[in-house]
Structure formats: C-alpha cells, structure tokens
Amino acid sequence: MQPDRRYRCALVTGASSGLGEEYARKIAPLCSTLVIVARRKELLDALAAEISAQHPDTEVHCITADLTDDKERVGLFKMLAAMALAPDLLVNNAGMGDYGSFDTSEWKKLDAMIQVNVTALTHLCHGILPGMLSQGGGAIINVSSLASTLPIPDFAVYAATKAYVSSFSEALRLELREFNIPVLAVCPGPVHTGFGKIATREESAEALPSREGFYVTKEQVVSDSLRALHADRARVYPGWKIALLAGAISLMPMALVRAISLSRRGKI
Ligand SMILES: NC(=O)c1ccc[n+]([C@@H]2O[C@H](COP(=O)([O-])OP(=O)(O)OC[C@H]3O[C@@H](n4cnc5c(N)ncnc54)[C@H](OP(=O)(O)O)[C@@H]3O)[C@@H](O)[C@H]2O)c1
C-alpha cells in the first residue's frame, strides 16, 4: 500500500449516481484499489475513466451487479476473491425509496427496496467482514437517512428500512469495537441526486415533496461522512440544519413525533 493511502481496497456500492459517485471520487485518492458497484455499466465505466485520469495510482475496478439478487451478491464476492481483493473499506450506499401511501404501493418495488436497502447491505457486511478481520482492521460506512429517526407516513417502508440500517450499524459498531473496525451510519436529509425520480411513482401526479432550505450537497454529505469516520463517530447527520433537526427529534416524546408525522402527511 502507498504510504499516503489509508485503505488497500475500498468498495462503494451504488457508485453509478448521486452520493455513491461522490464517495468514489473522494475515496479514490485514499485507497490503492477502488471497486465500484452498480447495475448501469456505462455509468460505472465513465466514472472509472474519470477517476483513473485524476488518480492514475489508484486501480479502479467496475463490477455490475443487481444487489436485489442473492446470486448476484454471491457472484460479487466470488469476483472479489478471484481478483484477490479483500476490501478494508466498505461503503454500503446503494439504495432506493418509494413515495406514496402503503396501500397503493407496488409489492415489486417495495420488495426491491427492502432487498437493496436492508438485505444487500447486511449481506455485504457479512461477506466482506471476514476479510477485514483477517487483515486486522477496516471500516464500514452504511448510508442510512434522517428518515431512520422517524415513522414517516407515505414513506413508511423506506423510513423503516433506514431505521434498520441505523440500528444494525450501531450494534455492529459495538461488536467490532475490539477489532479496529469502526462502523459509521450516515443519515443525510434531502440531497439532489437520482433518488427523488426513482422514489416518485410513475403513475402519480404527486412528486416527492421538497423543502429546498433543508437540501445539502452530495459533496458535503461525503466530506462530512469521511470526517466522521476518521474521527471514529458512530453517526453523522450532514449539514447543521439536519443535525439540529435530528437533535430536536431525539428529544421529542413519541406522542409528539406521532402528532407531527400525522400533521405532515404528504409533505415529508
Ligand atoms: N438523495 C437523498 O435525498 C437521500 C437522503 C437520505 C439518504 N439517501 C440514501 O443515499 C443512498 C444513495 O442514494 P442517492 O441519493 O445517491 O440516489 P441515486 O442517485 O438514485 O443513487 C442510487 C444508487 O444505488 C444504486 N442501486 C439502486 N438499486 C440497485 C440495485 N438493485 N443493484 C445495485 N445498485 C443499485 C444505483 O445504481 P444502478 O441504478 O446503476 O444500479 C445508484 O448508483 C441511498 O441509500 C439513499 O437511501 C439519499
């Protein structure tokens, strides 16, 4: 490993767009080898070319995989083993949402969301952790959401998947404390990425509501994440407004949280 690199091999999921693309850009100079994973190969290839031009000392590998599919996740582990790559930084970023009432939701979309946000994230930790343990350390970033802190009507399943991510990350962090493997849950508020378009239902005239004042840039989310990881923090809420909001929510009695959630139906 080059002396200025913190990581031998970093793996970023959901690197074809949004936050994942930005994690890949910012992590590239920190690692010797970078593995970027998503379904859209042409976007991964374009990002790999851009990163290789800017950081010629970083080896970049693209792996296309549909993370909703157990066989493709196992295939990803096999590809890493075949390339003798054992990531010591895992960024579980791939994710999706579905905005609208639960009773009118499509099961196929909900199932895919649970598979990517929950099952794939857990499977990747499970599959990649043994390599970190045998190397004597590593680090895990799990991308959760501010939504993990609240029950959100019209975003119910998404918020619940992210509650899982935050809870799982906190517990895993405690289990891995003695093994020099920090685990960070990143809880962004709204960020302009491809997320809103996918979360908004095609047949619905109702777009994902946006409150521009709360938006944070993807650059800030990623910089704050890396700073928090290297400061060994358990959780980060990028942007001061979101951090303040998260602090206020954590102090509210559940009855008040329920009342506010109800009054904000359709206004996430
Ligand atoms: N944007 C926000 O407002 C916001 C707020 C809080 C948390 N987050 C979280 O941030 C993370 C990144 O989302 P984003 O905002 O950057 O959205 P995005 O621009 O839509 O990016 C999502 C990424 O996930 C990948 N992905 C989705 N389904 C996949 C699948 N089945 N298999 C493999 N990869 C898959 C996509 O790649 P392919 O389509 O190429 O497969 C894409 O690279 C998510 O976990 C999201 O929940 C976002």
The ligand as an ORCA input file, in Angstrom:
! r2SCAN-3c Opt
* xyz 0 1
  N     -30.912     11.688     -2.051
  C     -31.456     11.804     -0.854
  O     -32.255     12.726     -0.597
  C     -31.087     10.822      0.239
  C     -31.354     11.164      1.570
  C     -31.019     10.270      2.579
  C     -30.428      9.068      2.263
  N     -30.181      8.750      0.964
  C     -29.572      7.451      0.670
  O     -28.387      7.662     -0.075
  C     -28.068      6.480     -0.799
  C     -27.676      6.850     -2.222
  O     -28.804      7.354     -2.899
  P     -28.729      8.608     -3.887
  O     -29.457      9.719     -3.220
  O     -27.348      8.833     -4.332
  O     -29.679      8.075     -5.063
  P     -29.369      7.686     -6.591
  O     -28.715      8.846     -7.282
  O     -30.655      7.168     -7.124
  O     -28.305      6.503     -6.470
  C     -28.673      5.215     -6.036
  C     -27.569      4.241     -6.373
  O     -27.954      2.956     -5.898
  C     -27.776      2.023     -6.933
  N     -28.765      0.950     -6.871
  C     -30.113      1.076     -6.738
  N     -30.694     -0.126     -6.842
  C     -29.696     -1.025     -7.068
  C     -29.666     -2.425     -7.312
  N     -30.786     -3.161     -7.357
  N     -28.478     -3.032     -7.504
  C     -27.337     -2.292     -7.485
  N     -27.297     -0.967     -7.272
  C     -28.466     -0.344     -7.075
  C     -27.965      2.817     -8.241
  O     -27.249      2.204     -9.305
  P     -27.893      1.486    -10.598
  O     -29.246      2.080    -10.821
  O     -26.912      1.768    -11.696
  O     -27.924      0.047    -10.227
  C     -27.325      4.147     -7.872
  O     -25.950      4.117     -8.137
  C     -29.298      5.585     -0.687
  O     -29.050      4.559      0.263
  C     -30.385      6.520     -0.194
  O     -31.383      5.843      0.531
  C     -30.487      9.599     -0.055
*
